[in-house]
Amino acid sequence: MALVCKMTAKKDQDSLTDEDKEMLASYGKSVDFINKETILPLINYIRNL
């Protein structure tokens, strides 16, 4: 991941995508990408077993 961030940081700032910018901003920090709503279908499935 460090290599990807270094390579991305060297790119022209105008050519960075929103995803690139978010990756650089969050690199080395604790982030949570969990969307708890996406687990609801699994919970419902298990309850119906």
Secondary structure as UniProt FT lines:
FT   HELIX           2..9
FT   HELIX           13..15
FT   HELIX           18..26
FT   TURN            27..28
FT   HELIX           36..39
FT   HELIX           40..47
//
